Amino acid sequence: MNTYCAVGNLSQDIDYFENETFCSASTSIALNEYYKDKDGNKQENVTFLPIKGFSTIAKNMKAYLKKGSKVAIVGKLTSDEWTDKDTGKKRNKIVCKLDAIDFLEKKDDGNETNS
């Protein structure tokens, strides 16, 4: 089973692509982890996870989300692979391809914005 769930804030605005048959939205989510170090001082570790939505999810992301928006996500972790144009080396990164996204804040005009 490959299901990933998380809550966090978008760390950048939506990068949206659409043509006649396909649309996608990409951004990243900041995942904060808080803990105390050996001296008892509060510490924070932030992980930035790229996320991608398609179809209706992508359209809703474009319409309602921006950098800083708080969301809950459910998706599958996958590996995106490409060849670096400068070095010719193969590269990859882990991406969460969304099955669902919940908008956890109200839109500025006061309307709910859940998808």
Secondary structure, 3 states (H helix, E strand, C coil): CCCEEEEEEECCCCEEEECCCCEEEEEEEEEEEEEECCCCCEEEEEEEEEEEEEHHHHHHHHHHCCCCCEEEEEEEEEEEEEECCCCCCEEEEEEEEEEEEEECCCCCCCCCCCC
